[in-house]
Amino acid sequence: MNLSQRWCLELDRLKQDGRHRALQTPSGLDFSSNDYLGLSKRIWPVAEFTRSGTASRLLRGHHPIWDEVEAKLAAWHQTEAALVFTSGYAANEGLLGTIIEPGDLVFSDQLNHASIIDGIRLSRAEKVVFPHNDLGALETALRQRQKSRTARQAWFIVTESLFGMEGDIAPLRELAELAARYDAHLLVDEAHATGCFGDTGGGLVDSLGLRERVLVTVHTGGKALAVPGAYIVGSRLLKETLINRCRHFIFTTALPPQIGAWWLDAVDAVSTGKLARSALHEHAQQFRTEMSLQGISVAGAAYIATIVFGADHAAVSAARKLQDAGFDVRAIRPPTVPEGTARLRVSIHADHEPKVLVDLANALATLGVAP
């Protein structure tokens, strides 16, 4: 079979299963992006920098602005150091593939993001996948492996704080307690929580006062902060280790310095943006209340609302009807979510008008798209 035949057969199968994807230009009211605080509409500062990073940061791509950005990020999270990466995927994959070694043991939440899954694979360490947010199952797994643990083997528990497709929140306090009890290191992906929780928007780890009990957190810029790139925060020793050993950092061309100016502005805007954070959570609660009044079940928590249909075609059909009505809501299907759990993912933003939230809830009810 030639490659064209192979690809055509695979694409035909995806179409039959209701899982074929195509790029779609944004239109209608935005209920699908991760622009939680509405900062993508902000006019960013323009500075006289080169348009390219020119090289990796270990060659000539390091600009003084990145020292300033990383110092500001570390101070924001009240930790020793931060290190900027080109994307959240690169940050997760690079971090996990670097600090976890083949002889180590990783306990990973069943619904962790693909970048976490790939990072653990890259580490070549043994992995135990525990049911989503199931503390009892996790402790059972930890206890069972205690007898065979070696002196050199490091243990890691890896989770998201706010799960991007489920919309629910990890029991971070309890996970930190389990990590301490079993001498494991807790790693938390804060991608969907960064900017949206806590007095200064640092995320769930900071808002819960868990910074000293977590080894490292990973944060993306392209969601609530609305800037390209990502970063990790942790100790100075961790940062030095990543600079020297992380292939995703060493061999990647640096982000353009201009983007560093955007980062500085974004952190200032988010860390002082209490009104936007309050509006975000108020709007999320309003939407859930409106959906309840319509008798529609909504899963998740906070500003990520999920409506599970199960069948792929049903979710796609519902999304299409909403888009035709002027609401940009997208269908989420496997492999992004588990088999049989295709859904609509409604992303609430701080700059949504309250009336629009009511209109969307009414549309979900009157268009006959609710499961």
Residue pairs with C-beta under 8 A, 6 or more apart in sequence:
11 20
14 20
14 21
17 312
18 311
18 312
18 313
18 315
18 316
18 333
18 342
19 312
19 333
19 334
26 33
26 328
27 323
27 328
28 323
28 326
28 327
28 328
29 326
29 327
29 328
29 352
29 356
29 360
30 328
30 347
30 349
31 327
31 328
31 329
31 346
31 347
31 348
31 349
31 352
31 360
32 328
32 329
32 330
32 345
32 347
33 40
33 347
33 349
34 164
34 192
34 222
34 223
34 224
34 347
35 223
35 224
35 226
35 347
35 349
36 192
36 195
36 196
36 223
36 224
36 280
36 303
36 347
36 348
36 349
36 350
37 195
37 196
37 224
37 226
37 270
37 273
37 276
37 277
37 280
37 349
37 350
37 351
38 276
38 349
38 350
38 351
39 224
39 225
39 226
39 266
39 269
39 270
40 226
41 351
42 226
42 265
42 269
44 227
44 261
44 262
44 265
45 261
45 262
45 265
46 258
46 261
47 257
47 258
47 261
49 63
49 65
49 256
49 257
49 258
49 260
49 261
50 256
50 257
50 258
51 256
51 258
52 253
52 256
53 61
53 63
53 253
53 254
53 255
53 256
53 257
54 60
54 61
54 253
54 254
55 61
55 253
55 254
56 249
56 250
56 251
56 252
56 253
56 254
57 66
57 249
57 254
58 243
58 250
61 253
61 254
62 254
63 254
63 257
63 260
65 257
65 260
65 261
65 264
66 84
66 254
66 257
66 260
68 260
68 264
69 82
69 84
69 260
69 263
69 264
69 267
70 81
70 82
70 83
70 84
70 231
71 82
72 263
72 264
72 267
73 82
73 84
73 219
73 231
73 233
73 263
73 267
74 80
74 81
74 82
74 233
76 200
76 202
76 267
76 271
77 202
77 203
77 206
77 211
77 217
77 233
78 202
78 206
78 211
79 211
79 233
79 234
79 235
80 234
80 235
80 236
80 239
81 233
81 234
81 235
81 236
81 238
81 239
82 231
82 232
82 233
82 239
83 231
83 232
83 239
83 242
83 243
83 249
84 229
84 230
84 231
84 255
84 263
85 91
85 94
85 229
85 230
85 231
85 232
85 248
85 249
85 252
86 228
86 229
86 230
86 252
86 253
86 254
86 255
87 220
87 222
87 228
87 229
87 230
88 115
88 189
88 191
88 218
88 219
88 220
88 222
88 230
89 114
89 115
89 118
90 230
90 248
90 252
91 115
91 218
91 220
91 230
91 231
91 232
91 248
92 113
92 115
92 116
92 118
92 119
92 189
92 218
93 115
93 118
93 119
93 122
93 248
94 119
94 242
94 246
94 247
94 248
94 249
95 119
95 187
95 216
95 218
95 232
95 242
95 246
96 106
96 116
96 119
96 120
96 122
96 123
96 158
96 187
97 119
97 122
97 123
97 246
97 247
97 248
98 123
98 241
98 242
98 245
98 246
98 247
99 216
99 238
99 241
99 242
100 106
100 119
100 120
100 123
100 125
100 154
100 156
101 123
101 125
101 154
102 123
102 124
102 125
103 125
103 150
103 152
103 153
104 123
104 125
104 126
104 153
104 154
104 155
104 156
105 125
105 126
105 127
105 128
105 145
105 149
105 153
105 154
105 155
105 156
106 120
106 123
106 125
106 126
106 127
106 128
106 155
106 156
106 157
106 158
107 127
107 128
107 130
107 138
107 141
107 142
107 155
107 156
107 157
107 158
107 184
108 116
108 117
108 120
108 127
108 128
108 129
108 130
108 158
108 159
109 129
109 130
109 132
109 133
109 158
109 159
109 160
109 170
110 129
110 130
110 131
110 132
111 132
111 160
111 163
111 165
111 166
111 338
112 158
112 159
112 160
112 189
113 160
113 164
113 189
113 191
115 189
116 158
116 160
116 189
120 127
120 158
125 156
128 141
128 145
130 137
130 138
130 141
131 137
132 163
132 166
133 168
133 170
133 171
135 171
135 174
135 175
135 178
138 157
138 175
138 178
139 178
142 155
142 178
142 181
142 182
142 184
143 182
146 182
149 155
154 185
155 182
155 183
155 184
155 185
156 184
156 185
156 186
156 187
156 215
157 175
157 178
157 179
157 184
157 185
157 186
157 187
158 187
158 188
158 189
159 170
159 172
159 175
159 186
159 187
159 188
159 189
160 170
160 188
160 189
160 190
160 191
160 192
161 169
161 170
161 172
161 188
161 189
161 190
161 192
161 193
161 203
161 204
161 205
161 217
162 168
162 169
162 170
162 190
162 192
162 193
162 196
162 204
162 301
162 302
162 304
163 169
163 170
163 192
164 191
164 192
164 304
165 306
165 332
165 336
165 337
165 343
165 345
166 299
166 300
166 304
166 306
167 299
167 300
167 301
167 302
167 304
167 305
167 306
167 345
168 299
168 300
168 301
169 204
169 301
169 302
170 188
170 204
172 188
172 204
172 205
172 208
172 210
173 208
173 210
175 186
176 186
176 210
176 213
176 214
178 184
179 185
179 186
179 213
180 213
185 215
186 213
186 214
186 215
187 214
187 215
187 216
187 217
187 218
188 204
188 205
188 214
188 216
188 217
188 218
189 217
189 218
190 203
190 204
190 205
190 217
190 218
190 219
191 218
191 219
191 220
191 223
191 230
192 223
192 304
193 203
193 204
194 201
194 202
194 203
194 219
194 220
194 223
194 224
194 225
195 201
195 203
195 223
195 224
195 225
195 270
195 273
195 277
196 203
196 224
196 277
196 280
196 281
196 302
196 303
197 203
197 204
197 206
197 207
197 277
198 204
198 206
198 207
199 207
199 274
200 206
200 270
200 271
200 272
201 224
201 270
201 271
201 273
201 277
202 271
203 217
203 219
205 211
205 214
205 217
215 234
215 238
216 232
216 233
216 234
216 238
217 232
217 233
217 234
218 230
218 231
218 232
219 230
219 231
219 232
219 233
220 229
220 230
221 227
221 228
221 229
221 230
221 231
221 263
221 266
222 228
222 229
222 230
224 270
225 263
225 266
225 267
225 270
226 266
227 259
227 262
227 263
227 266
228 255
228 259
228 262
229 255
229 259
229 263
232 238
232 239
232 242
242 249
243 249
243 250
244 250
276 350
276 351
277 350
279 350
279 351
280 303
280 348
280 349
280 350
281 302
281 303
283 303
283 348
283 349
283 350
283 352
283 354
283 357
284 302
284 303
284 305
284 348
286 354
286 357
287 298
287 305
287 346
287 348
287 357
287 360
287 361
288 298
288 305
290 357
290 358
290 361
290 362
291 297
291 298
291 305
291 361
291 364
292 298
293 361
294 361
294 362
294 364
294 365
294 370
295 365
296 307
296 361
296 364
296 365
296 370
297 307
297 308
297 371
298 305
298 306
298 307
298 346
299 305
299 306
299 307
299 308
300 306
303 347
303 348
303 349
304 345
304 346
304 347
304 348
305 345
305 346
305 347
305 348
306 332
306 343
306 344
306 345
306 346
307 318
307 343
307 344
307 346
307 364
307 370
307 371
308 341
308 342
308 343
308 371
309 315
309 318
309 342
309 343
309 344
309 371
310 340
310 341
310 342
310 371
311 340
311 342
312 331
312 333
312 334
312 342
314 342
314 371
315 331
315 332
315 333
315 342
315 343
315 344
316 331
316 333
316 342
317 369
318 331
318 344
318 367
318 369
318 370
319 329
319 330
319 331
319 344
321 367
321 368
321 369
322 329
322 344
322 360
322 363
322 364
322 367
322 369
323 329
325 363
325 367
327 359
327 360
327 363
329 344
329 345
329 346
329 360
330 344
330 345
331 342
331 343
331 344
332 342
332 343
332 344
332 345
333 342
334 341
334 342
337 343
344 369
346 360
348 357
363 369
364 370
